[in-house]
Each structure stands twice: as C-alpha cells, then as structure tokens.
C-alpha cells in the first residue's frame, strides 16, 4: 500500500551498502538500529555475494554516510533517514575513527599538510 512498488516496508530503512570494491548489498533496518548494530549484523551475516571479499579478523567494519564516518551509537533515526526509502552508505574496514570536531587538533607537518591524509572531516 504505502511503499509504492519500492518493496521497502514503510517502517524500515533500506540500506544499500557499498564496499570499496564496488560490490553492493541491500538490507532492511529499523530507525532504532545504530551504526554499531548494523556493522555487527553484517559482520555476523557476511553476504554470500561478498564471499570473495576478505572479512576482517574482528569486527572493524565502519559505515560512511555523506562523507562522514558514523560513530557506533548513532541511530538511523537520528540521521533522519527517510522511512520506506533506500539510503546509500559505504562500508569499510577501519580500526579507528577520527575524533569528531578535531580539525584544530590535527598535527601539521613542515609542509603544512595534515598528518592524517585519509581522515574525513566531521562537520
């Protein structure tokens, strides 16, 4: 009735997860699910389509949404993701996340470059 042929239940969020390799998988989650819940679920239920991708030895899977790493306790509802729709996120294996609002704390080298060239800025 309310999903207009998208196949996504009106009370769920369909996440299209993209690996670095470009492989994708769509999964349904609740607005109450946190980034940590989602990465744990994916780690424990590694999709068959990704069987040739290396699963890390422990769960260091991280979600990236709109260029920002999601910290574990943020829920999909807190991100105001639309219910009954598909949202794209990237899934990467990364041990540590950049600290939020740490622009002033990044060390600069002699060339004025940031010491962390692959960090995402969190605005």
TINU-755391 format. One line per 2 residues: their letters; for each residue x, y, z of C-alpha. Coordinates in steps of 0.5 Angstrom, whole numbers, plus 2048, in hexadecimal, padded with zeros to 3 digits. Example, Ala and Ser with C-alpha at 12.3 -4.5 7.8 and 13.67 -1.06 7.14 Angstrom:
! residues 2
AS	819 7F7 810  81B 7FE 80E
***
This chain:
! residues 123
XX	800 800 800  805 806 802
XX	80B 803 7FF  809 805 7F8
XX	80C 7FF 7F5  813 800 7F8
XX	813 7FA 7FC  815 7FD 802
XX	811 7FD 808  80E 804 80B
XX	811 803 812  818 801 80F
XX	81E 804 80C  821 800 806
XX	829 801 806  82D 800 800
XX	834 7FE 803  83A 7FF 7FE
XX	840 7FC 7FF  847 7FF 7FD
XX	847 7FA 7F7  840 7FD 7F5
XX	83C 7F7 7F7  835 7F9 7FA
XX	830 7F5 7FE  829 7F8 800
XX	827 7F6 807  821 7F9 80C
XX	822 7FC 812  81E 800 818
XX	81F 807 819  821 805 820
XX	827 801 81E  82D 804 81F
XX	834 804 81B  837 7FF 81F
XX	830 7FA 81F  831 7FB 817
XX	838 7F9 817  838 7F4 81C
XX	832 7F1 818  836 7F1 811
XX	83C 7EE 814  838 7E8 817
XX	834 7E7 811  839 7E9 80B
XX	835 7E9 805  836 7E3 800
XX	837 7E8 7FA  83D 7EA 7FE
XX	841 7E3 7FF  847 7E5 7FB
XX	848 7EC 800  84C 7EB 806
XX	849 7EB 80C  84D 7EF 811
XX	84F 7EA 817  84B 7EE 81C
XX	845 7F3 81B  848 7FA 819
XX	843 7FB 814  841 802 813
XX	83C 806 810  83D 80C 80C
XX	837 811 80A  837 817 806
XX	83F 817 807  83F 816 80F
XX	840 810 813  83B 80E 817
XX	83C 80D 81F  839 807 822
XX	834 80A 826  831 80E 820
XX	82A 80B 81E  827 80B 817
XX	821 80F 81A  826 814 81D
XX	829 815 816  821 817 814
XX	822 812 80E  81B 811 80A
XX	817 80B 80C  815 807 807
XX	81A 809 802  821 807 800
XX	828 80A 803  82F 809 801
XX	834 808 805  83B 806 805
XX	83E 800 809  846 800 80A
XX	84A 7FC 80F  84E 801 813
XX	851 800 81A  850 807 81D
XX	84B 80D 81B  84D 814 81B
XX	84B 818 821  845 81D 820
XX	847 824 81F  84E 823 81F
XX	850 828 81A  854 82C 81F
XX	858 826 822  85B 823 81B
XX	862 824 81B  865 827 815
XX	86C 825 812  871 82A 810
XX	86D 82B 809  867 82D 80D
XX	864 826 80B  85F 823 810
XX	863 81D 813  85D 819 811
XX	85B 819 80A  856 814 809
XX	851 817 80F  84A 819 80E
XX	849 820 810  843 820 815
X	83F 826 815
***
